[in-house]
């Protein structure tokens, strides 16, 4: 593991960059970037619908 860390010795202790052009994002704005993708919208509903159909088929 030590060998792996040696690759980053030149950058590991550099100060964090703060842009002079762009203001920092708020924590909520940064968190929104990691929100679930829109492609998954409705996924829970589809699972519920499938579960209901399966339960109904067992009732027959």
DSSP file (Angstrom, degrees, kcal/mol; ACC not computed):
  #  RESIDUE AA STRUCTURE BP1 BP2  ACC     N-H-->O    O-->H-N    N-H-->O    O-->H-N    TCO  KAPPA ALPHA  PHI   PSI    X-CA   Y-CA   Z-CA
    1    1 A X     >        0   0    0      0, 0.0     4,-1.6     0, 0.0     3,-0.2   0.000 360.0 360.0 360.0 -33.5    0.0    0.0    0.0
    2    2 A X  H  >  +     0   0    0      1,-0.2     4,-1.3     2,-0.2     3,-0.0   0.888 360.0  55.6 -59.6 -39.8    2.9    2.3    0.7
    3    3 A X  H  > S+     0   0    0      1,-0.2     4,-0.7     2,-0.2    -1,-0.2   0.868 104.4  54.2 -61.4 -38.4    4.0    2.0   -3.0
    4    4 A X  H >4 S+     0   0    0      1,-0.2     3,-0.8    -3,-0.2     4,-0.3   0.897 107.0  50.1 -63.2 -42.1    0.6    3.2   -4.1
    5    5 A X  H >< S+     0   0    0     -4,-1.6     3,-1.5     1,-0.2     4,-0.2   0.773  96.8  69.9 -70.1 -26.4    0.7    6.3   -2.0
    6    6 A X  H >< S+     0   0    0     -4,-1.3     3,-1.2     1,-0.3     4,-0.3   0.798  87.1  66.6 -62.6 -27.4    4.1    7.3   -3.3
    7    7 A X  T << S+     0   0    0     -3,-0.8    -1,-0.3    -4,-0.7     3,-0.3   0.779 106.8  40.9 -62.7 -25.5    2.6    8.0   -6.7
    8    8 A X  T X> S+     0   0    0     -3,-1.5     4,-2.2    -4,-0.3     3,-1.4   0.265  78.4 109.3-109.1  10.3    0.7   11.0   -5.1
    9    9 A X  T <4 S+     0   0    0     -3,-1.2     4,-0.4     1,-0.3    -1,-0.2   0.834  76.4  56.9 -55.6 -34.3    3.5   12.3   -2.8
   10   10 A X  T 34 S+     0   0    0     -4,-0.3    -1,-0.3    -3,-0.3    -2,-0.1   0.712 121.4  24.6 -74.3 -19.1    3.9   15.4   -5.0
   11   11 A X  T X4 S+     0   0    0     -3,-1.4     3,-1.6     2,-0.1    -2,-0.2   0.560  94.1  92.2-119.0 -12.0    0.2   16.5   -4.7
   12   12 A X  T 3< S+     0   0    0     -4,-2.2    -3,-0.1     1,-0.3    -2,-0.1   0.786  94.6  38.1 -62.1 -30.5   -1.1   15.0   -1.5
   13   13 A X  T 3  S+     0   0    0     -4,-0.4    -1,-0.3     2,-0.0     2,-0.1   0.198  84.2 125.8-108.3  16.7   -0.3   18.0    0.7
   14   14 A X    <   -     0   0    0     -3,-1.6     3,-0.1     1,-0.1    -3,-0.1  -0.433  68.5-101.2 -70.7 149.3   -1.2   20.8   -1.7
   15   15 A X        -     0   0    0      1,-0.1     2,-0.2    -2,-0.1    -1,-0.1  -0.365  43.9 -93.6 -68.7 152.4   -3.7   23.4   -0.4
   16   16 A X        -     0   0    0      1,-0.1     2,-0.3    -3,-0.1    -1,-0.1  -0.457  43.6-117.9 -66.5 132.4   -7.3   23.1   -1.5
   17   17 A X        -     0   0    0     -2,-0.2     2,-0.5    -3,-0.1    -1,-0.1  -0.536  27.7-169.1 -74.7 134.8   -8.0   25.2   -4.6
   18   18 A X        -     0   0    0     -2,-0.3     2,-0.1     6,-0.0     5,-0.1  -0.989  22.7-125.6-124.9 121.3  -10.5   28.0   -4.2
   19   19 A X        -     0   0    0     -2,-0.5     5,-0.1     3,-0.2    -2,-0.0  -0.345  11.5-159.7 -68.1 141.2  -11.6   29.7   -7.4
   20   20 A X  S    S+     0   0    0      1,-0.1    -1,-0.1     3,-0.1     3,-0.1   0.639  93.5  45.2 -88.6 -18.1  -11.4   33.5   -7.7
   21   21 A X  S    S+     0   0    0      1,-0.2     2,-0.4     2,-0.0    -1,-0.1   0.873 109.9  49.3 -90.3 -45.0  -14.0   33.5  -10.6
   22   22 A X  S    S-     0   0    0      1,-0.0    -3,-0.2     3,-0.0    -1,-0.2  -0.837  79.7-126.1-107.8 130.9  -16.7   31.2   -9.3
   23   23 A X        -     0   0    0     -2,-0.4     2,-0.1     1,-0.1    -3,-0.1  -0.368  38.7 -96.5 -68.9 152.8  -18.3   31.4   -5.9
   24   24 A X        -     0   0    0     -5,-0.1     2,-0.1     1,-0.1    -1,-0.1  -0.408  40.1-114.7 -68.6 145.6  -18.4   28.2   -3.8
   25   25 A X        -     0   0    0      1,-0.1    -1,-0.1    -2,-0.1     2,-0.1  -0.472  29.0-111.1 -76.6 150.2  -21.5   26.1   -4.0
   26   26 A X     >  -     0   0    0     -2,-0.1     4,-2.3     1,-0.1     5,-0.2  -0.358  31.3-107.2 -72.1 163.7  -23.6   25.7   -0.9
   27   27 A X  H  > S+     0   0    0      1,-0.2     4,-2.4     2,-0.2     5,-0.2   0.879 121.2  52.4 -60.8 -38.2  -23.7   22.2    0.7
   28   28 A X  H  > S+     0   0    0      2,-0.2     4,-1.8     1,-0.2    -1,-0.2   0.874 108.8  50.0 -68.2 -36.1  -27.3   21.7   -0.6
   29   29 A X  H  > S+     0   0    0      2,-0.2     4,-0.8     1,-0.2    -2,-0.2   0.913 112.3  47.3 -66.5 -41.4  -26.3   22.6   -4.2
   30   30 A X  H >< S+     0   0    0     -4,-2.3     3,-0.7     1,-0.2     4,-0.4   0.907 111.2  51.3 -65.4 -40.5  -23.3   20.2   -4.0
   31   31 A X  H >< S+     0   0    0     -4,-2.4     3,-1.6     1,-0.2    -1,-0.2   0.856 100.6  63.1 -65.1 -34.1  -25.6   17.4   -2.6
   32   32 A X  H >< S+     0   0    0     -4,-1.8     3,-1.4     1,-0.3    -1,-0.2   0.789  92.2  65.3 -63.0 -26.4  -28.1   17.9   -5.4
   33   33 A X  T << S+     0   0    0     -4,-0.8    -1,-0.3    -3,-0.7    -2,-0.2   0.767 103.6  46.7 -65.6 -23.5  -25.4   16.8   -7.9
   34   34 A X  T <  S+     0   0    0     -3,-1.6    -1,-0.3    -4,-0.4    -2,-0.2   0.228  84.4 123.8-104.5  13.4  -25.5   13.4   -6.3
   35   35 A X  S <  S-     0   0    0     -3,-1.4     3,-0.1     1,-0.2    -3,-0.0  -0.284  78.1 -74.5 -66.6 159.6  -29.3   13.0   -6.2
   36   36 A X        -     0   0    0      1,-0.1    -1,-0.2     2,-0.1     2,-0.0  -0.205  57.9 -99.8 -55.9 146.8  -30.7   10.0   -8.0
   37   37 A X    >   -     0   0    0      1,-0.1     3,-1.7    -3,-0.1     4,-0.2  -0.356  22.9-121.9 -68.0 148.4  -30.7   10.1  -11.8
   38   38 A X  G >  S+     0   0    0      1,-0.3     3,-1.8     2,-0.2    -1,-0.1   0.748 108.0  74.0 -62.0 -23.9  -33.9   11.1  -13.5
   39   39 A X  G 3  S+     0   0    0      1,-0.3    -1,-0.3     3,-0.0    -2,-0.0   0.761  94.2  52.6 -61.9 -23.2  -33.7    7.8  -15.4
   40   40 A X  G X  S+     0   0    0     -3,-1.7     3,-2.3     2,-0.1     4,-0.4   0.446  77.9 123.3 -93.4  -0.4  -34.7    6.0  -12.1
   41   41 A X  T <  S+     0   0    0     -3,-1.8    -3,-0.0     1,-0.3    -4,-0.0  -0.428  80.8  18.5 -61.2 129.7  -37.8    8.2  -11.6
   42   42 A X  T 3> S+     0   0    0     -2,-0.2     4,-2.2     3,-0.0    -1,-0.3   0.368  89.2 117.4  90.4  -4.6  -40.8    5.9  -11.4
   43   43 A X  H <> S+     0   0    0     -3,-2.3     4,-2.1     1,-0.2     5,-0.2   0.923  75.3  49.9 -62.3 -45.1  -38.7    2.8  -10.6
   44   44 A X  H  > S+     0   0    0     -4,-0.4     4,-2.4     1,-0.2    -1,-0.2   0.902 110.2  51.2 -60.6 -40.9  -40.3    2.4   -7.1
   45   45 A X  H  > S+     0   0    0      1,-0.2     4,-2.6     2,-0.2    -1,-0.2   0.908 108.4  51.6 -63.2 -41.8  -43.7    2.6   -8.7
   46   46 A X  H  X S+     0   0    0     -4,-2.2     4,-2.2     2,-0.2    -1,-0.2   0.885 109.9  49.4 -62.7 -39.0  -42.8    0.0  -11.3
   47   47 A X  H  X S+     0   0    0     -4,-2.1     4,-2.5     2,-0.2    -2,-0.2   0.918 111.1  49.5 -65.9 -43.4  -41.6   -2.4   -8.5
   48   48 A X  H  X S+     0   0    0     -4,-2.4     4,-2.4     2,-0.2    -2,-0.2   0.921 111.0  49.7 -61.0 -44.2  -44.8   -1.8   -6.5
   49   49 A X  H  X S+     0   0    0     -4,-2.6     4,-2.3     1,-0.2    -1,-0.2   0.908 111.4  48.6 -61.7 -42.6  -47.0   -2.6   -9.6
   50   50 A X  H  X S+     0   0    0     -4,-2.2     4,-2.3     1,-0.2    -1,-0.2   0.913 110.4  51.3 -64.1 -42.6  -45.0   -5.7  -10.4
   51   51 A X  H  X S+     0   0    0     -4,-2.5     4,-2.4     1,-0.2    -2,-0.2   0.906 109.8  50.0 -62.0 -41.8  -45.4   -6.9   -6.7
   52   52 A X  H  X S+     0   0    0     -4,-2.4     4,-2.5     2,-0.2    -1,-0.2   0.920 110.2  49.8 -62.7 -43.9  -49.2   -6.3   -6.9
   53   53 A X  H  X S+     0   0    0     -4,-2.3     4,-2.0     1,-0.2    -1,-0.2   0.905 111.5  49.2 -62.1 -40.0  -49.5   -8.3  -10.1
   54   54 A X  H  X S+     0   0    0     -4,-2.3     4,-1.5     2,-0.2    -1,-0.2   0.904 110.8  49.4 -66.2 -40.6  -47.5  -11.1   -8.6
   55   55 A X  H  X S+     0   0    0     -4,-2.4     4,-1.4     1,-0.2    -2,-0.2   0.908 110.5  50.9 -64.0 -41.3  -49.7  -11.1   -5.4
   56   56 A X  H  X S+     0   0    0     -4,-2.5     4,-1.0     1,-0.2    -1,-0.2   0.875 107.4  53.2 -64.3 -37.8  -52.9  -11.2   -7.5
   57   57 A X  H  < S+     0   0    0     -4,-2.0    -1,-0.2     1,-0.2    -2,-0.2   0.829 107.5  51.6 -69.0 -30.3  -51.6  -14.1   -9.6
   58   58 A X  H  < S+     0   0    0     -4,-1.5    -1,-0.2     1,-0.2    -2,-0.2   0.812 103.1  59.7 -72.0 -29.5  -51.0  -16.1   -6.3
   59   59 A X  H  <        0   0    0     -4,-1.4    -1,-0.2     1,-0.3    -2,-0.2   0.779 360.0 360.0 -69.3 -26.1  -54.5  -15.3   -5.2
   60   60 A X     <        0   0    0     -4,-1.0    -1,-0.3    -3,-0.2    -2,-0.1   0.522 360.0 360.0 -67.4 360.0  -55.9  -17.1   -8.3
